[in-house]
Amino acid sequence: MGIFSKKRRDADQPPAAGQPADSRMAFAQQMKEQARQLQAQAQAMQAQAMQQGAAYRQASGASAAGAGAAGARAGAGGAGPMTWARQVMAILAPPQPGFVKRCTCVTCGAPKQLPSATAYVYCDYCASLVDFDLRQACEGDTLPGPEYVALVNSSQAASQAAVAASDRDGYRAIQERIFSAYVANVPMAVSHRARNDQGYRQAYVRYMAEAAVARAFDPAYQLLEAEMRQRVMGLRYTGNMLSPTVDPDSFWPMAGTLEKQIELSQAHYRSGGFASIDPDRGEHLLPKMAWSGFCQGWLGLLPTDAAARLLQQTGLTSEYVPVAAVDGQPRHCGGCGAEFTALPGANAIVCEGCGRTMHLGDAEIPCASCGATMTLPAGADETSCPFCQSLVRRAGIF
């Protein structure tokens, strides 16, 4: 039996042929209502997704719609929002301790050597965003909470009015509120740099809001949104409400529309000068992050062969290699105290524990109270010792 196959409950079985006609008619009406509810849920998710953006994890409406579909399935009695996606990933790219995702930094050319604790893979030498790991992303729950969903829903009318009035500033302000709430309520869906780096968090919110403005006021993108809504409404399902499966023939046109959305988002990125406000300079990862979000939502609703095809065609079948023994220097993050390895020749690294960036050109600073040594976060001249909370300053700073 396939990994997506589920035993139907007796209550979901149709009445026997010998039962009264009114029972059979009631069952048929029930199945029609279930199909209608599925389509209504998909449409609502798509509308919400269009508010979230077309960059990184929310790079397309379809990606968030897919995640929402997974959440709705879980809410209807499924095994959890990412359970089926994890099962697929376990078959295609089994996670193993002591392995690292094979990738190379597009900024400095260095290969990734140290394990990444999150889906956002940063360079061990220059702290640039190198890659995005779908397998890691599937290990966490990135579904929006009720507070965020309520904010998005309550902002719909004002957003539509701003677009109708060609009020870009008003629309931008709404999106900044939405994305600020997104970072706060769905921390697992964004880079861990946003946890403690206020400058990064503010830049991320601004970047996402500007990307949303570009989409909302571009007629070409609005046509693609309408096309995506039609694709979602046109999905055909088999099974029942507890274990629906999407018919692949109705699914691939939706993936084709997402591909067009991604291409247009990349054009927005270049023409809008987004590289100057993107805190991760991640244009090279826009397609991968959009497809990753899409896959997180829809893998569990596809037959196994279609799920494998989707991962293969989108380049998400990652390769993992053993972590090589490296002659690095152990250091400690001055923000959270986590130990990390500074590789020979490395200039900067992002702490896997708290997301702060560490510049490695300076020697570690000892705490006068407890004697612990630490690397100060980039841009900081002082910090509270993560071990005893005493104030630690750079030499010469008073």
Buried (B, 14 or more C-beta within 10 A) or exposed (E): EEBBEBEEEEEBEEBEEEEEEEEBEEBEEBBEEBBEEBBEBBBBBBBBBBBBBBBBBBBBBBBBBBBBBBBBBBEBEBBBBBBBBBBBBEEBBEBEEEBBBEBEBBBBEBBBBBBBEBBBBBBBBBBBBBBBBBBBBBBBBBBBEEEBBEBBEEBBEBBEEBBEEEBBEBBBBBBBBBBBBBBBBBBBBBBBBBBBBEEBBBBBBBBBBBBBBBBBBBEEBBEBBEBBBEBBEEBBBEBBBBBBBBBBEBBBBBBEBBBBBBEBBBBBBEEBEBEEBBBBBBBEBBBBBBBBBBBBBBBBBBBBEBBBBBBEEBEBBBEBEEBEEEEBEEBBBBBBBBEBBBBEEBBBBBBBBBBBBBBBEEEBBEBEEEEBBBBBBBEBEEBEBBBEEEEBBEEEEE
